[in-house]
Amino acid sequence: MSDSENGGATVDRRTAWKPQARPEWARQLNELGTKLDMKAVVPLDEQSLCDAAMRNTGLSDFDEDGWRDHFRVLLKAIEEEGRVNFYGRILTRSDFITYLEARLTITEAYKRNPEIDAEVITEPVFILGLGRSGTTILHETLSQDPQFRSVRRWEALFPTPAPEEATYETDPRIAKAAGRVDLVHTLCPEFEAMHAWGAEIPVEDIEFTYLTFFSEVWVNAFQIPSYDAYFNKVGPQYHFYWHKRFLKLLQSKYRKPHWLLKNPTHMERIPYLLDTYPDAKIIFPHRDPIVSADSVVNVSGTIFHWRTDEPYAYDHSAAAWVDIGPRVKIWDDVIDWIEAGRVRPGYFANSIYAEFMRDPRTAIVGIYRDLGLELTPTALERMLTFLQSRHGGAHGNSSTYEKSKSADPRTMEERRRYQRYQSYFGVPDEI
């Protein structure tokens, strides 16, 4: 059910949203691109992308485990449905070659060091909540605890050779990744105010599983309904197989007691996550789902706009994270899994965004208590100090967009449908 299906009385959030104007250089570049044969100038075909990655690495083994089927569906969807502009093609080609290079080098690392596969991942901690519900600030805060290892953007993009503890903070790949971040911030300066996104910032899991070409990340980056349907038709086991393969590689040279991970898109597939990591511990951040939906539309539309002049070209773009039906179902499923014991006591905790922001000390203590994790006074103070400095910056705090009103028919209908979720977890209204 889309926003606009509440009796036809309300306006879909996506319809009302408008992107900010691009920098003049980007507008001119994309205008020039319309005068070219963009597909010939910036090809996005399997052969040329793979050839470039092999040429850059000197490697040729991509690990033929079925990934090409996913890759081909993705490329076809982007060409036929993505409406990608000139800069979008340049960005996409650069990104895909990077991910293919990572695939080649990881495959080579496992061939040269088969003992990596024997690595054991113990009690990873996953932050799973709807987008824009405080998952990022919680992830960054808890990552200040030295017992946790998180995947930072630089190692997500350039994972080999596996990072080592002695040079982790000075690795030259940090600067290389920062340059990639600049590609987006220069194109879209407003994104810096929406979301903490830098070379050394912990990333969502979908940002280190790009190389599978089988992930929800692609429907968050491109408007590709055929790929979305394909992904939801095929079971996600392959995605989680590479998820674990990636973490094993990274911890082979730099290990901590626990991984701290974050990925909103895992929520729909928690049973598969637990099949992969049976001892995983889960933190569920909660925020007024109407407020978070408004923010998701803003962020998702902006990300689409990196690569297309027609964000929200389809009325079901970002449906799983925007439309009331899928959002309600996600939390109904989580509640059912808790009540059925699939998500077990002692292995999950809840975090209410408003409470975390008002009294982070109490909120953090509660999370660690519910998960049975050790919380040292030093770690707690590090987290609180980080939060204090973080709140002095602009990341995630200053973006503006159209927000729902409490008296809107859509808001009232959504509030009714979210009643089970908000009552079950004690999530307060923010509007």
N, C-alpha and C positions, 0 to 999 in steps of 0.2 A: 504494500500500500504506500503510495507516494504522498508527499505533503499535500498535494492538491486533491487527494481523493477523500477528504473528510466531508463528503456530501457536496463537493464542488464549491464550497463556500469560502475557501481560503486560497492564498497565492503560494505556490511552491517556493521554498527558500531559494532554490537554484535560479528560478526565473527572476527573482528580485535582485539577485547578487550581480554586481558589476565589478570587473577588474579595474585596478588603477592603471593609469596611462603608463606605457613603457617609456624608458629613456629614448630620446630622439635618435640616438645612434642605432638602437635596436629596431625602432620603427623603420628607419631607412634601410637597414640591412634586410629586413624581411620583405620590404617593398621591392628591393632589387631582386630578391630571390624569386618573386613572381614572374620576373622577366627571363628567368633561366629554366633550363631543364633540371629542376632540383634533384630528381631521382638519379640523373646521370652525374651531376656535379658532386652530390653527397649520397652515394649508394648505401642502402640498408639491406643488402641481400646477404644471404648466408655465406656464399663463397668469398666475397670481397672482405667481409668482416673477419672470417676465420683466417684468410690469407694474411691479413694485416697483423692479427694476433700472433700467428706462427712466425711471421717475419720478425716481429719485435722481440720475441722471446727465444727464437731458435728451437722451439719445441713443436711437436706435432700431435702428441697424444692428448686428446681432450677427455679421455675416459668415456668410451662409447657405451654408456649405461642407459640409453634411451633419451638423453637430454635433447637431442636434435629434433625429435618430434615436437617437444614443447617450444623450442626455439623457432621452428618453422611456423607453427600456429601463431606465435607472438608476432613475428615479422609480417606475416600476411595480414594480421589484424591491424597493425600499425599503418601499413601502406593503404589498406582499403577503408579503414574507419577512423584513424587517428587524426586526420586533418592537420598534419604536422607542417609547421612553417619552416622557413629556411634556417633560422637559428636553432629551431627545434631539431631539425635533421642533423645539424652540426653537433649539437649537444648529445643527441642520441647515439650517433656513430662513435663519438669519443667515448661515451659511457660503455657501449657494448664491447668495444675493443678492450677496454680495461677489464671488464668482467670475463671476457674470453681469455685474456692473459692470465687472470687469477685462476681460472679453471685449469689451464695448461700447467701453471707452476705448482698448483696444489697436487695435481695428478702426479707430476714429477717428484714432488716431495714425498709422497706416499710410496712411490716406487723405490726411491733411494733409501727411505727410512721406514720400512714396513712396521717397525715397532710403534709408530705413532698410533696405529689402529688399536693397540692394547691400552691406550690411555683411558682412564675411568673418570667419568664426570659424576661427582657426588653432590646430591641435594642442591641442584641449581635453583635459584630463586627467580621467578618470573613475575613481572608486573604486568597485569592484564586488566585493561579497562577501556571503555570507549574513548576514542580520540578526543583530546581537549578536556579531559577530566582530571588533569593533574598528573598524568603518568610521567611526563618528562621531568618535571621538577622533583618528583619523588625518586625517579631513577638517578638523576644527577646528585641528589642529596645523599641517598644511601650509598652511592658509589664512593663517597668520601671515607667510608669504613674500610680500613685496610684488609679486612677478611674477604672482600669482594673483588672479583676481576670482571670488568665489563669490556665489551668490544667497542673501541673508539673508531671514529670514521676512518682515520688513516690506515688502521690495520684491516678494516673491513674492505677498503679499496685495494690495498697492497699487502696481502697477508703473508707473502713469502719473500725472504726466509722468515720463519716464525720469529716474532719479536722476542727479545731477551730482556730480562729484568734490568740488567746493568745499563742498558742503553734505551730503555723504554721511553723515557722522557726527552731524549735528545735524538731519537731516530730521524734521519734525513727524510724519511717518508712523510713525516708530519708536515714539513713545508710543502712537499709535493701535493698532499691532500688539501692543504690550505689554498693552493692555487685553484683546485677544482671547486672549492667552496666559493671562491671569488667569482668564478664563471656565473654562478647563480645570483649572488648578491649584487653583482654589477648589472645584471639583466633585470633583477627584481629586488630593489633595495628594501621594499616594504616587508619582504619575507624575514629579514633579520629581526624585525620587531614582533613577528608572529611566533617564531619557533627557534629555540636554541639549536644552532646548526653550525658546527665548526669542526676543524680537523681533529681536535683533541676531546671532543664531547662524545659521551657514550651514545651509540645509535640503536635504533630499533632492529630487531632480528631480521626483518625483511631487507635491511640494508647490507647484511652480509650473506644473504642467500640469493643475490642477484644472479650469480653464476649458474644457478639451476635453471634459470629462465622459466621457472614454474613456481610462481608466488603471487600473492595478492598485491605485491608492490607494483605490478605492472598496471593494474586497473586503478591504482592511485596516482599513477604518472601519466597514463594515456586513457582516452575514452575509447575503449575497445570491447564492445559488448560480446563479440564472438569469443574472444579470449576469456572473458569473465565466465561465460557459459561453459567453455572447455575446462577451465580450472575447477569449477564447481562440480563437474561431471566426473572428473578423475580423482581418486582418493589422494590425500596429501602425504602419503608415506614417503614419497621420493623427496619432497621438500624437507621433511624432518630428518631423513637420512643424511642429506647434505648439511643440514643445520648442525647435527652432531659431529659430522666429519670435519667441519670447519672449526668447531670449538676444540676438538682433539688436537688439531694442528697447532692452534694458538697456544694451548696450555702445555704443549710438549717442551717448550723452552721457558715458559713463565707461568707458573701455576700458583693459585691461591686456594684457600679452603672452599670457596663457593663462587660460582658464576652468578652475576646479577644481570638479568636480561629483561628486556621490555618489548612487548609486541601486541598492540591491540588486536591485530588480525588473528592471533592464536585463539581468541575467545570462542569462536565458533567451533574450534577443533580441539578443545581441551582433552577429550578422550585419546586422541591421537598423540597429543603432546605427552600425556601420561604413559602411553604405551612406549614412547621413546625414552622418557625420563621418569620411571615409576616413583622415584623418591623426590620429585620436584616439589618445591614449596611455592605457593602462589599468593601474591598480594593483589587484591581487587581494590583499585581506587574508585571512589564514587563521587559524582558531582551531578547537580541538577541536569537531567538528560536533555532538557529543552535548551538550556544555556549552552551545553556542549555541542548540540546539533547546530546551533547558529554559528559557532566558531568553526566546526568542521566544514561547513559550506564555504566559509571564507578561506580557510587554508587549502582545501581541496581545489577550489576554483583557481586559486593563485598558482598552485603547482601545475594544474592543467595548462595554465596560461604561459608557463615557461616555454611550452612547445607548440602551442596552437593559438590562433587568433579567435577561436570559437569555443571557449570554455563552456561546459554544460551544454554542448551541442545536442546531447540526447537527454530526454527527460528522466532517464534512469541512471545517469552518470552518478557514481559514488553511492548507489542506492543502498548498499548494505550499511553504510555509515551515516546516511541522511534520512532515509525513509523510516517512518514510525514503525511499520510492521517488522522489518528485520531487526531494528534496535530493541524492540520489546522482546522479540523471540530470543535474542542473545541472552538477555538477563533471565528470561523464563527458563532457558536451558541451564544456565549456571545454577539457579535456585534448585532446579530438579536434580542436578548432579550432586549438589551439596546434600540435599535431603535423602538421596539414594546412597550416599556414602562414597560415590565415585571421587568426589573432592572431599578429602578426609579432615576431620578436626586435627589440629596440630600441624597441618600442612597447608593451611590457608589463613590469611588475615585480611581484614578490611581497613580501608583508610578513607575517611570522609574528607573531601577537599577543604570544606569550610573549617573543619576542626584542625586539619593539618596546618592551614595557613594561620589560624588564630593561636594555636598552642602546639607548635611542632614537637616540642620536647615530649609532651604526653602522648602525642600521636605515634612518634617513633618508638617510644618505650612499649606501647601497646602492640605494635607490629612485631617487634622482636619477641615479646612475651608469647604472642599467639603462634609464632612460628618455631618457638623453642630455640632461638638463636642467641648466642652470647652477645651482649652489648656492653662494651667497656666504656668507662667514663671518658677516656680519651677519644674514642670513636664518636661518641655522642657530641662532645664539644666540637669536634671537627665538622660534623654535619651542621650543627647550629651556626657555627661561624661561617660556613659556606652559604647557608641560607640568608644570613644577614647581608653578606656581600652581594649575593645574587639579586636580592630584592632592591638593591641600589642601582641595578642596571635596567636595561630596557627589554631584554629578551622575553618575549611572550607576554609582555605587560601593556604594550602601547598600540597594538593594532586596533583599528576601528572598522566596524561593519554593522550592518542592519541587525538589530536584536529583536527577538520576539517580545510582544507586549502581553501582559497577563490577561487582558480582556479579549484578546484575539480569539475568534472561534477555533482556530487551529491549536492555539496554546491550551485552551480549555479541554479540547478533545484529547490532545496528547497527555495532558495531566491526568485525565481519567484513565488512559491506557497504561500509563506508567505507575499506577497506584500500587500494584503488587510489588514492583521493584523498589519503589521509594519506601514503602512501608516495611518491607522485609529487611532492608539494610539501614533504615533510618536516614535516608537521604533528604536533606531539607530543600525546599523551594528557594531559588535565588531571584525569581521575579514574581 
